[in-house]
Amino acid sequence: MRPAVWLAVMLTGMGMSVAVADEADLFSDDETIVEPDAGGEDSLELEGESEAEELFGAAETPESSRPPAFPIRLGGDVGVEYRFFHDHGLDSGMNYHHNFSFYLQPEFSYRTGRHRFRFKPFWRYDQHDSRRTHFDVRELVWQGSWGKWTVHAGIDKVFWGVTESRHTVDIINQTDLIENSDTEQKLGQPMLRIDYSDLRWGTLSAFYLPVSRKRTYPGKHGRLRPPLPITASVDYEGNASSTHPDFALRWAKTLGYWDFGLTYFHGVTRRPRFRVQLDPFFRPVNLRPVYEIIDQVSLDIQGVTGNWLWKFEGFHRAGQGKSFQQLTAGFEYTFSGVFGTGADWGFLMEFLYDNRENQLPLVNFVPFEKDIFVGTRLALNDVQSTELLAGAIMDFDTGTTAYNIEASRRFGEHWKVYLEMRGFVNTDPKDAGYAFRKENYIQAELQYYF
């Protein structure tokens, strides 16, 4: 990391979390969904009795003995979060140790025949940060299926990627960075999506995105932000605008034990550059996001050979100054049945690379130019779904290290406890992480699924 990129981690987040299935589905037993590996082909849903009859013929069971269908589902989750910061922040608006917040995320779904409707709003209240107190529609989407064709229309979420430390190729949905710096949380994206799936040729997906959304950043009283606040207002360069029509094409295919995804995207970037704004005495006062039109071609690959899981994500991008490339690649090796139990214990290692350059007056704040990620994952595979993920990203040049620890466990049928610890160690004054040396925190969250 260069000295000029002291805002890097906050502006792009530390992508060291595991992509998991929707938690509401984990606590519900009224529908069966087989989720793919991150970056694999589209999910296969067992739509129930009607599609089973089409494939295998009608069952011989008398009509009166069949369980009644119930197409409407109501559910969701609610949670209370507590964060403890070891130090006061570097800015006057960050002088506190404790922060409480509360969120509510209900879900309504309706399914009949080949049609499905899903609505998932989200609301959070935060004790200190007025920007983090916000509402968003994560999903409001209709889905229709006809043979090999599937259509999605409305507000939806799409994830692409296979690596742990950074989601290099994920680009459809904008990041809700005020939720968490790991970049896992996404804003709902209005879209029209058409999928054509064939077992021989794979899945081809086309996306029309009529609007693009701004990335959210912590406010003046938010934590995990740089000393210079980031403005809520933004600038658009060239033909970029919030209503610029964006397009994407993706082909996904499984060949043996390998999953491939090839994507082309044209539209407004989801990760802006920044303009440093000065006061009359030419002192920097804040950062203003600048959005531009980009063209991006990306590739993600994931393969299994024995206990090894191989991962690669990379892209070539044009439109934000000079063209540049970014990649994240590595592996995970898993020991099964450790300690004489059914637990799995994995070790991860990934290399992160980015060759873009700052081009004044706009600044990229490039993170992870040449870094390494090392981590471990423990899954007990018990009834309580106890899991642990720990990892760190270290800069090859300065040794500055960003660490991340996550653990979760279910209690009963509806409760879940989630613990998280993030921060920096061995920070070099010339490194980007030095600006976040006071932002180390521990988080505890109690979630209830209904």
DOZAFI-530374 format. One line per 8 residues: number of its first residue (from 1); their letters; for each residue x negated, y, z negated of N, C-alpha, C. Coordinates in steps of 0.001 Angstrom, whole numbers. Atoms other than C-alpha are relative to their C-alpha. Last residue first. Example, Ala and Ser with C-alpha at 12.3 -4.5 7.8 and 13.67 -1.06 7.14 Angstrom:
residues 2
2 = sa = 820,-1190,60,-13670,-1060,-7140,770,1090,-730  -890,-1190,0,-12300,-4500,-7800,-900,1200,0
END
This chain:
residues 450
450 = fyyqleaq = -1413,339,170,39165,-15665,-12410,637,-387,1330  -608,320,-1305,35426,-15372,-12790,1432,-492,-226  -1179,862,159,33940,-13633,-15875,645,-169,1372  -961,-3,-1092,30420,-12172,-15824,1146,-983,-299  -1003,1022,287,28102,-11194,-18680,1107,115,1029  -1326,-200,-568,25005,-9276,-17584,889,-1187,-338  -863,1127,372,21640,-8770,-19248,1409,304,511  -1447,-96,-213,18942,-6529,-17764,690,-1278,-450
442 = iynekrfa = -617,1306,217,15332,-5898,-18788,1510,181,120  -1251,175,741,13458,-2867,-17460,353,-1472,-146  -172,1414,364,10178,-1477,-16143,1245,-179,-856  -1324,511,-361,10680,2011,-14673,199,-1474,-326  -874,-162,1158,7799,3867,-16328,1378,-615,214  609,674,1151,5107,2652,-13870,840,115,-1259  -1046,770,667,7359,3593,-10956,-512,-717,-1245  -1137,-889,263,5229,6412,-9477,1116,-712,-752
434 = ygadkpdt = 359,-854,1138,2158,4153,-9824,1152,944,-372  -616,460,1236,3816,1573,-7573,-297,864,-1202  -1413,-374,80,2938,3571,-4474,627,-376,-1327  -960,924,-601,-794,3174,-5085,1427,489,-196  -66,-285,-1431,-3552,5735,-5643,1086,-819,702  -458,-1377,-231,-3018,5782,-9416,109,356,1482  1128,-846,-383,-3340,1946,-9380,516,1421,255  -250,-1045,-985,-656,-7,-11191,-1224,883,202
426 = nvfgrmel = 1263,-282,-679,-1824,-3171,-12952,154,1069,1079  1185,147,838,1757,-4101,-13797,-1221,315,851  1313,-62,-624,5097,-3104,-12326,-1078,-199,-1047  922,-1066,347,8699,-3846,-13254,-1304,-109,753  754,-538,-1125,11677,-6164,-13156,-940,1091,-469  1107,-826,483,13470,-8467,-15612,-812,447,1210  911,-508,-1022,16873,-10059,-15000,-1068,866,-651  1092,-777,580,19340,-12160,-16986,-977,388,1100
418 = yvkwhegf = 1075,-276,-954,22740,-13458,-15792,-1027,899,-678  963,-966,526,25327,-15104,-18026,-1150,128,997  1371,137,-473,28360,-16825,-16483,-857,1111,-607  1001,-950,467,31884,-17446,-17722,-1382,-304,571  -180,-1360,-512,34916,-19027,-16010,-1148,960,-316  -480,-51,-1367,34894,-22832,-16293,-30,1399,592  -1396,336,-221,32775,-23217,-19404,358,114,1474  -554,476,1267,29491,-21401,-19659,1492,-252,204
410 = rrsaeiny = -1442,-38,198,27469,-20893,-16485,359,-538,-1372  -582,1232,528,23749,-20145,-16462,1497,211,-204  -1457,9,135,21533,-17558,-14765,467,-1354,-503  -490,1255,553,17875,-16510,-14658,1511,85,-155  -1453,122,50,15982,-13867,-12697,376,-1362,-554  -422,1249,639,12371,-12685,-13008,1525,15,-88  -1452,180,59,10771,-10031,-10750,306,-1370,-611  -490,1321,408,7237,-8652,-10669,1520,-10,-111
402 = attgtdfd = -1406,-144,373,5621,-5798,-8726,542,-1382,-338  -880,1160,-38,1824,-5933,-8669,1400,365,-476  -1261,-362,636,-777,-3278,-7853,1025,-1112,216  -337,908,1087,-3957,-5117,-6834,1268,361,-739  64,-651,1310,-5163,-2121,-4818,242,-939,-1164  1019,-1035,114,-6080,-3608,-1412,-153,542,-1412  1346,520,-210,-4274,-6971,-1254,-1080,1044,-302  660,-676,-1104,-1082,-5588,-2814,-1437,-496,131
394 = miagalle = 1260,-671,327,645,-8115,-5054,-616,592,1256  616,-454,-1237,4291,-9204,-4918,-1239,807,-369  709,-1273,17,5495,-11210,-7915,-579,270,1377  962,-250,-1060,7894,-14069,-8533,-637,1363,-140  996,-970,435,10278,-15756,-10929,-1021,185,1102  867,-411,-1095,13514,-17614,-10146,-940,1070,-522  1015,-999,315,15426,-19583,-12790,-819,269,1249  1004,-285,-1011,18632,-21604,-12485,-956,1079,-493
386 = tsqvdnla = 1089,-778,579,21166,-23323,-14765,-1116,167,1029  721,-661,-1100,24197,-24512,-12782,-1105,915,-523  -8,-1439,238,26203,-25295,-15982,-745,788,1085  -1372,-477,-150,27019,-28836,-14804,65,1516,-139  -927,462,1023,23324,-29503,-14349,1390,571,242  -1033,803,-656,21149,-29177,-11254,948,-620,-1020  -233,1184,816,18274,-27951,-13454,1035,-940,611  -1431,272,-10,17100,-25555,-10740,240,-1294,-769
378 = lrtgvfid = -399,1178,762,13638,-24067,-11258,1514,-103,18  -1445,144,172,12103,-21658,-8732,279,-1301,-747  -435,1348,360,8525,-20381,-8611,1507,12,-225  -1122,182,901,6856,-17365,-7045,284,-1455,-309  140,1321,620,3926,-15901,-5155,1131,-157,-1005  -1018,336,1000,4315,-12980,-2739,-245,-1430,-481  -296,1417,161,1347,-11556,-832,1012,-185,-1122  -213,458,1367,849,-8059,543,264,-1499,-20
370 = kefpvfnv = 803,1223,31,-417,-6344,3697,-2,-500,-1437  755,34,-1247,1787,-3439,4733,-839,-1271,109  369,1357,-364,4259,-4186,1954,-710,-64,1356  416,948,1034,5867,-777,1759,-543,-1268,616  111,1403,-387,5882,2010,4357,-402,-857,-1192  219,626,1304,7055,5393,3147,-42,-1517,148  -551,1351,75,8289,6219,6661,3,-557,-1418  843,910,760,7784,9997,6613,697,-1350,-101
362 = lplqnern = -780,1062,625,9146,12494,9122,-941,-1023,-614  -442,-333,1363,7115,15690,9697,860,-1065,-675  -559,-1252,495,4886,13828,10242,693,760,1131  116,-964,-1085,4381,10372,11708,709,1287,-418  -726,-1242,255,3709,7762,9010,-272,985,1129  776,-1095,553,2424,4525,10556,923,1177,-291  -433,-1355,-371,3993,1148,11293,-870,1042,-698  1060,-807,-609,1975,-2083,11007,453,1392,443
354 = dylfemlf = -686,-1073,-714,4055,-4100,8519,-1074,929,567  818,-847,-867,3010,-7423,6927,887,1019,705  -806,-1112,-492,4263,-9649,4103,-895,961,767  845,-1114,-416,2765,-13097,3376,886,1064,624  -323,-679,-1249,4829,-15645,1461,-967,1152,236  1043,-951,-367,4240,-18259,-1261,354,592,1362  -170,-788,-1209,6809,-20330,-3123,-1216,893,222  1026,-1042,-29,6654,-23152,-5656,56,696,1351
346 = gwdagtgf = 624,-403,-1248,9694,-25312,-6416,-1044,1083,-191  943,-1063,336,10968,-27319,-9373,-780,341,1263  919,-287,-1096,14077,-29447,-8931,-878,1189,-389  399,-1367,-297,15929,-30930,-11927,-955,55,1192  -406,-330,-1364,17605,-34339,-11895,-408,1385,430  -1393,-432,-100,15679,-35431,-14968,350,207,1465  -866,1159,143,12460,-37317,-15753,1474,340,42  -248,230,1419,10593,-34069,-16343,946,-1182,-234
338 = vgsftyef = 1092,-274,933,10817,-33341,-12601,464,-235,-1438  -72,880,1157,13419,-35074,-10433,-1113,211,-1002  -1334,451,387,12403,-33351,-7204,-74,-929,-1202  109,1284,684,9182,-31353,-6717,1397,-386,-490  -878,365,1105,9771,-28596,-4178,-317,-1387,-525  181,1431,244,7298,-26826,-1875,753,-368,-1266  -431,411,1339,8339,-23435,-488,-180,-1510,-93  -496,1353,218,6658,-21804,2505,517,-136,-1432
330 = gatlqqfs = 551,778,1109,5556,-18544,4053,650,-1359,-123  123,1424,-312,6270,-15791,6543,-607,-736,-1187  108,666,1294,7409,-12164,6447,-4,-1495,272  -251,1428,170,6954,-10042,9553,-138,-397,-1464  -34,397,1408,7099,-6444,10742,254,-1504,-62  -418,1362,302,6260,-4922,14106,-48,-230,-1511  777,716,1006,5976,-1363,15380,604,-1378,-221  -488,1364,221,7053,975,18158,-896,-710,-1012
322 = kgqgarhf = 665,1053,-760,5928,4562,17693,612,-1357,-318  1380,-334,-315,8452,7058,16331,-601,-1091,862  401,-796,1150,11549,5386,14964,-1467,382,164  -979,-1054,249,13056,4181,18251,-296,874,-1197  304,-1245,-688,11408,821,18961,1070,1020,-370  -964,-1098,17,11385,-2248,16732,-537,1204,749  625,-1112,-721,9726,-5667,17035,1048,1094,125  -690,-795,-1012,10899,-8187,14454,-962,965,676
314 = gefkwlwn = 781,-1070,-597,9792,-11020,12187,816,777,1007  -841,-1074,-513,11120,-13682,9849,-904,1083,574  577,-1105,-763,9463,-17030,9120,1093,982,387  -858,-1156,-258,10088,-19847,6640,-760,1071,779  782,-1021,-687,8778,-23391,6096,912,1139,454  -953,-859,-695,10389,-25675,3506,-779,1180,570  393,-1343,-415,8098,-28515,2420,1150,698,709  -315,-925,1092,9280,-31556,445,-330,1446,339
306 = gtvgqidl = 182,611,1312,9401,-33688,3594,443,939,-1107  850,1170,-235,9208,-31393,6602,-318,-620,-1355  234,903,1119,12044,-28845,6609,-870,-1153,477  124,1419,-286,12216,-25866,8964,-339,-804,-1239  126,757,1238,13350,-22260,8930,-22,-1480,326  180,1450,-137,12913,-19766,11742,-104,-610,-1396  136,662,1301,13967,-16125,12119,9,-1508,211  -6,1464,-19,13379,-13999,15224,-118,-507,-1427
298 = svqdiiey = 508,713,1178,14047,-10315,15801,146,-1502,175  -71,1426,-328,14482,-7850,18667,-634,-763,-1152  766,970,786,15212,-4258,17630,269,-1417,490  -182,1284,-681,16309,-1175,19538,-905,-993,-704  1080,975,-166,16673,1926,17387,446,-1135,904  -413,1148,-798,18736,5115,17240,-1197,-926,197  320,-39,-1422,17751,7453,14414,526,-1243,701  -395,1216,-707,18767,8293,10829,-204,186,1502
290 = vprlnvpr = -163,-298,-1417,16979,10905,8687,255,-1317,737  53,1112,-953,17237,10759,4893,279,462,1428  -1241,45,-771,16482,14000,2983,-87,-1133,1026  173,758,-1235,13875,13910,204,1344,-122,697  -796,1214,-179,13754,16459,-2611,-332,-649,1338  -1114,7,956,11952,19450,-4150,882,-1238,148  -1032,993,-342,8493,19515,-2571,1082,-69,-1073  96,1147,888,6662,22815,-3330,1099,-1006,359
282 = ffpdlqvr = 533,1163,-710,6255,25233,-467,-293,-1172,-941  1430,17,314,6782,28314,-2687,-687,-1244,573  683,-1164,-592,10172,28988,-1072,-1496,56,-276  -582,-1242,509,11204,25387,-1965,-748,1185,615  837,-848,840,10291,22393,195,769,1205,-504  -480,-1376,30,12223,19499,1738,-758,793,-1056  294,-627,1290,10408,16267,2596,436,1457,66  564,-1335,-173,12112,14616,5576,-189,621,-1379
274 = frprrtvg = -324,-1077,926,12677,10887,5267,-706,1296,374  1208,-709,393,12898,7839,7528,428,1201,-841  398,-1303,-555,16054,5792,7464,-1442,356,-316  1060,-431,919,16644,2031,6980,-574,1313,515  -530,122,1363,19969,919,8503,-1032,467,-1028  776,780,942,18920,2206,11916,682,-50,-1367  573,-848,1040,21672,3492,14198,-733,-878,-1007  -877,-901,744,22271,1311,17229,-765,805,-1020
266 = hfytlgfd = 121,-1375,-499,20954,-1518,19387,974,874,-774  -848,-1034,598,20325,-4970,17889,-297,1334,653  271,-1322,-569,18992,-8142,19534,995,984,-603  -959,-1097,98,18826,-11392,17570,-498,1230,739  569,-1050,-842,17222,-14850,17845,1033,1106,138  -910,-1108,-235,17925,-17413,15106,-712,1094,775  526,-1153,-720,16316,-20841,14854,1091,1057,143  -1037,-966,-334,16924,-23674,12376,-649,1225,636
258 = wygltkaw = 388,-1400,-147,14537,-26648,12269,1205,840,425  65,-575,1337,15137,-30179,10937,-361,1491,24  563,912,979,16303,-31529,14290,60,605,-1395  670,1039,-766,16988,-28520,16474,-702,-929,-979  743,968,801,19531,-26204,14881,-544,-1084,909  4,1388,-424,20622,-23206,16952,-826,-834,-966  485,841,1090,21512,-19556,16428,153,-1460,401  -86,1423,-337,21924,-16908,19142,-630,-789,-1133
250 = rlafdpht = 800,971,747,22641,-13341,18112,278,-1417,509  -183,1348,-539,23827,-10248,19987,-904,-944,-780  972,1032,342,24248,-6828,18378,401,-1303,661  -243,1315,-567,25938,-3552,19283,-1085,-967,-468  1154,901,52,26292,-144,17642,407,-1371,543  -315,1436,-130,28838,2541,18553,-1283,-834,46  657,564,-1177,27741,5956,17161,332,-1496,100  -983,671,-854,30343,7132,14668,-633,-538,1282
242 = ssangeyd = -706,1008,796,27929,8026,11841,1015,-777,823  -1082,-611,780,25692,9753,14350,682,-1110,-777  -506,690,1189,22543,9027,16355,1098,813,-665  -1407,364,-186,22188,10534,19827,605,-682,-1220  -377,468,-1326,18930,12318,18999,1492,-257,113  865,-424,-1090,18238,12577,15273,500,-562,1327  28,967,-1091,20845,12373,12509,-822,581,1144  152,-532,-1352,20350,14193,9202,17,-1149,997
234 = vsatiplp = 1003,605,-879,21601,13158,5753,-65,777,1311  -178,-425,-1386,23510,14520,2749,-1163,-509,840  -1131,769,-519,23346,12483,-480,300,378,1440  -1262,-702,-198,19873,13871,-1158,1085,-944,506  -386,197,-1397,17056,11699,-2518,1391,580,192  -1329,561,-288,15576,12944,-5799,248,-88,1499  -763,-886,-877,11784,13431,-6088,1365,-624,290  -173,-1294,678,10470,11543,-9142,752,1021,856
226 = prlrghkg = 1228,-799,51,11114,8223,-7337,246,1314,-734  103,-919,-1128,14096,6025,-8280,-1306,769,-110  607,675,-1129,14650,3009,-10477,70,893,1234  1345,548,203,16882,4951,-12815,-348,-922,1164  155,1430,-210,19837,7210,-12065,-1435,-428,-263  65,674,1295,20334,10647,-13615,-81,-1519,139  976,-677,849,19482,12589,-10444,-167,-690,-1347  -92,-1448,141,21336,10094,-8274,-1046,549,-962
218 = pytrkrsv = -321,-513,1336,20391,6570,-7237,7,1523,-25  1189,-146,842,20406,5873,-3476,422,520,-1368  -208,-662,1282,23122,4600,-1106,-1292,14,-804  519,755,1138,22307,3811,2520,230,802,-1277  1228,-494,601,24556,5638,4959,-426,-909,-1151  -126,-559,1342,27137,3715,6960,-1356,421,-534  1125,423,830,27388,3064,10696,95,729,-1331  577,-1034,866,30603,3203,12708,-1200,-592,-725
210 = plyfaslt = -433,-1342,-429,32157,1316,15648,-564,1131,-843  -49,-715,1275,30122,-1904,15145,342,1457,284  -247,-1400,-301,30662,-4336,18043,241,713,-1324  -491,-934,996,29058,-7713,17405,201,1381,628  55,-1372,-500,28515,-10714,19700,674,912,-1018  -851,-974,676,27690,-14188,18361,-220,1376,594  267,-1334,-532,26333,-17210,20264,1008,968,-607  -1030,-1016,220,26253,-20487,18347,-474,1343,541
202 = gwrldsyd = 100,-864,1168,24293,-23560,19407,1146,985,-84  695,-1245,-316,23890,-25052,22885,-143,927,-1195  1171,194,-864,24709,-28719,22235,-811,1278,150  977,859,661,27052,-28472,19255,-1276,-157,813  85,1247,-750,28838,-25500,20818,-1099,-840,-628  826,1053,581,29988,-22427,18951,102,-1278,827  -247,1187,-814,31248,-19161,20488,-966,-1082,-461  941,1126,41,31518,-16347,17984,455,-1081,969
194 = irlmpqgl = -490,1138,-767,33210,-12937,18443,-1091,-1068,18  991,1070,-187,32738,-10145,15916,649,-1170,721  -683,1025,-782,34549,-6810,15764,-1061,-1030,347  558,718,-1146,33147,-4672,13005,1056,-798,735  -1039,199,-1016,33619,-2301,10089,-595,-636,1252  263,-561,-1329,30750,-2931,7611,1190,-240,930  -825,593,-1044,31258,-3466,3860,-210,724,1327  -1264,-693,-229,28325,-2235,1805,783,-720,1090
186 = kqetdsne = -252,-654,-1278,25643,-4733,827,1350,711,3  -1369,-505,-56,24076,-5975,-2417,202,832,1265  -951,1087,-234,20917,-8065,-1988,1429,503,183  -621,-120,-1332,18558,-5082,-1517,981,-1133,301  415,1193,-729,16543,-6092,-4655,557,-73,1418  1125,-275,-889,16793,-2502,-5960,-447,-1214,793  1191,703,442,20250,-3140,-7375,-1113,246,1011  -377,1179,763,23677,-1528,-7192,-1226,-703,-580
178 = ildtqnii = -289,-421,1368,22444,1926,-6190,461,-1170,-868  1201,6,826,20810,290,-3169,256,489,-1421  -547,-783,1111,24070,-652,-1452,-1081,61,-1082  324,385,1364,22268,-1824,1695,632,948,-1009  850,-950,701,23973,-1308,5068,-200,-440,-1446  -594,-762,1102,25364,-4356,6834,-1019,944,-630  -1378,-388,-315,24222,-5586,10279,591,895,-1085  -166,-1366,-490,20419,-5506,9782,1453,429,199
170 = dvthrset = -1382,-307,379,18980,-8603,8080,296,1463,326  -852,-79,-1189,15788,-9403,10028,1443,378,-312  541,-747,-1125,13155,-8668,7359,1005,203,1121  -953,394,-1043,14953,-9739,4205,-315,808,1259  -503,-1128,-774,11980,-9519,1849,920,-526,1086  552,-1275,468,10491,-11686,-917,548,1203,733  -390,-421,1341,12639,-14789,-497,-395,1437,-310  1086,-183,954,12563,-15653,3219,512,555,-1321
162 = vgwfvkdi = 376,1257,640,15410,-17138,5304,-1039,191,-1099  1307,30,644,17318,-14269,6887,-248,-1303,-719  975,798,-728,20635,-13140,8316,-1309,18,-778  1384,72,465,23630,-11940,6317,-820,-884,918  779,987,-743,27004,-10740,7599,-1429,41,-527  1410,68,358,29645,-8880,5589,-661,-1145,754  526,1331,319,33098,-7810,6799,-1468,118,-415  1191,-289,794,35424,-4862,7368,-530,-1332,-532
154 = gahvtwkg = -221,-717,1243,37930,-5573,10141,-1321,355,-666  -282,-1415,-228,38069,-8071,12999,313,664,-1338  -120,-736,1256,36557,-11558,13081,257,1462,343  -7,-1464,-63,37101,-13836,16103,169,551,-1408  -428,-588,1266,36208,-17531,16409,-134,1514,106  23,-1453,148,35952,-19513,19643,508,418,-1372  1385,-435,182,34983,-23187,19969,-120,1498,-248  1000,897,-535,38560,-24358,19431,-1406,474,-319
146 = wsgqwvle = -601,751,-1094,40699,-21334,18677,-1075,-880,623  820,1046,-613,39909,-19649,15346,813,-745,1046  -790,942,-784,41204,-16344,13953,-899,-983,714  770,977,-759,39710,-14239,11189,955,-951,707  -817,1074,-559,41136,-11046,9690,-889,-908,833  257,593,-1306,38947,-8872,7524,1018,-1073,341  -1407,-150,-363,39013,-6462,4621,98,-491,1433  -580,778,-1089,35679,-7141,2907,1479,347,133
138 = rvdfhtrr = 1001,938,-496,33309,-5131,695,527,-793,1196  -702,1180,-521,35694,-2212,306,-1056,-909,601  271,409,-1378,33722,230,-1824,887,-1184,352  -960,979,-511,34182,2229,-5006,-372,-323,1439  -468,-85,-1372,31542,4152,-6950,955,-1140,329  -1440,150,203,30038,4974,-10308,657,188,1359  -211,1443,170,26449,4469,-9161,1440,-299,-410  -28,644,-1316,26481,8009,-7806,261,-1499,-127
130 = sdhqdyrw = -1302,-243,-627,27494,9408,-11207,77,-620,1388  150,-389,-1403,24455,7780,-12829,1372,146,659  795,-1202,-241,24527,7791,-16631,38,502,1439  64,-929,1121,27102,5317,-17998,-680,1311,356  1327,-30,592,27935,3546,-14747,-74,1111,-1042  201,-1201,828,31412,2517,-13587,-1368,-95,-651  921,8,1130,31654,42,-10721,37,1352,-705  74,-1253,743,34390,-799,-8196,-953,-167,-1182
122 = fpkfrfrh = 1010,-16,1052,34541,-3433,-5449,-5,1369,-663  494,-1323,398,37311,-4408,-3021,-1007,-120,-1143  856,1,1183,37623,-7897,-1482,-492,1425,-270  165,-1361,500,40414,-8561,1024,-797,-46,-1299  721,-106,1266,40547,-11729,3155,-221,1470,-352  162,-1398,383,42897,-12795,5955,-653,51,-1371  397,-222,1376,42805,-16166,7712,-207,1494,-228  238,-1394,387,44422,-17429,10889,-334,84,-1488
114 = rgtrysfe = 1322,-390,-470,44269,-20837,12560,-386,1416,-422  376,498,-1323,47187,-22283,10627,-1434,367,343  -1103,729,-595,47880,-20086,7622,-405,-411,1405  340,868,-1113,45359,-18643,5236,1239,-721,480  -1209,644,-511,45663,-15728,2828,-391,-796,1242  132,651,-1306,42880,-14328,672,1299,-711,350  -1268,543,-478,42787,-11826,-2172,-240,-622,1360  -20,557,-1351,39639,-11006,-4122,1370,-593,290
106 = pqlyfsfn = -1059,969,-273,39008,-8852,-7176,-76,-495,1439  -17,406,-1404,35614,-7230,-7838,1079,-1061,206  -1180,811,-280,35431,-5226,-11072,25,-299,1490  -479,118,-1377,32251,-3681,-12459,1209,-923,65  -1096,957,-93,31056,-2258,-15796,426,-81,1455  -890,-166,-1147,27922,-340,-16706,996,-1154,24  -1091,961,-120,25710,270,-19720,789,285,1275  -1021,-309,-999,22335,2031,-19807,1010,-1146,77
98 = hhynmgsd = -1124,935,-81,19787,2228,-22605,989,457,1068  438,1402,48,16301,3785,-22672,1132,-966,340  -818,876,841,16962,7405,-21717,-536,-1417,105  496,118,1381,15067,10354,-20253,968,-802,-871  182,1432,257,15750,9814,-16540,-478,-263,-1421  -1296,669,-45,17197,13229,-15657,-63,-1475,-343  -817,-371,1163,14003,14943,-16840,1353,-685,-21  -778,-1213,-260,11887,13029,-14304,919,268,-1188
90 = lghdhffr = 916,-1097,-284,9091,10535,-15032,709,1314,273  459,-177,-1365,11424,8041,-16694,-882,1225,167  -736,-1040,-700,11613,7275,-20405,-574,148,1401  480,-1384,89,9970,4019,-21312,1026,952,578  1004,-96,1060,10955,391,-22058,-455,1438,-219  1236,-502,-583,14154,602,-20029,-1005,244,-1129  893,-657,958,16990,-1566,-21370,-1294,373,716  1400,-115,-373,19812,-2423,-18988,-766,743,-1093
82 = yevgvdgg = 819,-833,889,23263,-3686,-19974,-1439,-33,483  1444,22,-193,25896,-5009,-17559,-685,939,-983  583,-1080,795,29542,-5962,-18112,-1515,-145,67  1210,158,776,31271,-8084,-15489,-404,1256,-752  175,-1241,737,34435,-8831,-13555,-1207,-186,-897  874,15,1160,35067,-11510,-10963,-131,1401,-572  963,-1077,111,37539,-12410,-8260,-882,-155,-1218  1138,282,859,40663,-14452,-7741,-900,1220,-102
74 = lripfapp = 385,-1198,730,43974,-14604,-5904,-1135,-361,-948  929,159,1102,44604,-17252,-3262,-333,1355,-591  430,-1251,617,47545,-17528,-904,-921,-297,-1180  931,-754,-834,47956,-20489,1474,-554,1262,-649  -134,-1307,642,49443,-22951,-1050,-986,939,673  1025,-978,-391,50107,-26271,673,282,1331,-687  -478,-1204,-684,52235,-28783,-1237,-1153,945,307  -16,-1158,883,50540,-32104,-2066,432,1246,760
66 = rsseptea = 1115,-892,-222,51624,-34929,261,57,1180,-970  1068,278,951,53952,-37576,-1190,-1198,925,173  -382,-393,1357,57142,-36251,435,-1131,-176,-999  7,-1449,161,55606,-36341,3903,265,406,-1434  -1299,-631,-188,54868,-40069,3675,-71,1480,-312  -663,-318,1255,51158,-40939,3914,1350,652,259  -1189,825,141,50231,-42519,7240,771,316,-1265  93,1026,1034,47806,-39715,8029,1315,-756,-99
58 = agfleeae = -828,-219,1172,48012,-37858,11298,-127,-1157,-968  -1359,489,-103,45110,-38248,13674,772,193,-1286  -92,1424,317,41396,-38028,13075,1412,-580,127  1211,764,-272,40324,-34684,14512,217,-1501,-129  391,-159,-1390,43661,-32874,14834,-1185,-881,345  -922,756,-828,44880,-34341,11551,-376,114,1470  358,1410,147,41771,-33086,9765,909,-865,875  1100,281,-905,42479,-29634,11208,-452,-1443,-117
50 = segelels = -430,-184,-1371,45925,-29499,9569,-1114,-323,985  -696,1147,-542,44847,-31069,6279,316,161,1473  -1050,688,738,42243,-28575,5280,692,-1049,833  -1202,-801,112,40203,-25880,7007,1147,-732,-690  -977,1067,-119,36936,-27602,6338,1363,607,-270  -1037,18,1011,34731,-24587,6938,948,-1152,293  -1000,983,-393,31432,-24816,8761,1020,-78,-1101  -490,960,977,29331,-21719,8260,1057,-903,606
42 = deggadpe = -1163,-453,734,27576,-20059,11151,548,-1107,-878  -1160,-264,-817,24167,-21306,12105,1184,352,-870  -407,1115,-839,21132,-20912,9918,1209,370,818  606,-74,-1312,19497,-17668,8676,392,-1148,908  138,-1355,-497,20207,-18445,5062,-701,-18,1346  1214,-645,490,21074,-22124,4770,-71,1390,587  1265,327,-643,24661,-22838,5693,-1169,534,-783  768,-1181,-370,27721,-22884,3399,-1312,-413,647
34 = viteddsf = 1389,413,-103,30132,-25840,3378,-787,1182,506  788,-704,-1005,33446,-24520,2157,-1410,-539,-35  1332,569,-143,36140,-26452,326,-719,710,1121  402,93,-1375,39217,-24662,-948,-1430,-505,40  -1138,125,-891,41296,-24692,-4120,-376,113,1460  -68,1337,-578,38485,-25545,-6500,1140,-149,981  -1341,292,-482,37282,-22144,-7612,10,-1365,660  -882,203,1144,34309,-21226,-9787,1424,-321,430
26 = ldaedava = 595,988,893,31667,-21631,-7093,920,-343,-1158  -238,1341,-521,33919,-19884,-4576,-568,-1069,-913  -1408,308,221,33991,-16753,-6720,345,-1383,521  -215,559,1337,30222,-16865,-6848,1458,-340,-241  -883,-889,728,29923,-16416,-3073,350,-616,-1343  -1380,0,-434,27061,-18669,-2011,811,945,-857  -839,1042,567,23507,-17716,-2814,1390,94,569  -1303,-120,-622,20635,-15812,-1201,856,-1167,-467
18 = vsmgmgtl = -428,1155,-767,17791,-15901,-3726,1355,277,621  -1083,749,604,16287,-12670,-4863,422,-1122,924  529,1250,553,12886,-11199,-4142,1091,-823,-645  -877,1102,-385,13783,-8340,-1761,-497,-1328,-508  837,1191,112,12164,-5487,-3615,879,-1207,269  -388,1043,932,13885,-2337,-2465,-976,-1152,3  -382,1191,-745,13397,-245,662,400,-1140,-894  -710,-362,-1211,13274,3241,-734,433,-1208,802
10 = mvalwvap = -1361,-455,252,12465,2176,-4264,770,180,1283  -807,1091,557,9487,33,-3332,1436,444,-206  -340,1121,-859,7969,2550,-971,981,-964,-612  -1432,252,197,8126,5823,-2842,434,-1335,569  -319,167,1425,4377,6094,-3413,1464,-196,-272  -1261,737,56,3780,5476,320,457,-220,-1420  -1107,-777,-544,1156,8160,946,1328,-692,-125  -427,-1029,949,-1296,6472,-1412,1206,754,499
2 = rm = 801,-1192,-62,-1337,3439,903,456,1011,-1034  -824,-1189,0,0,0,0,-869,1253,0
END
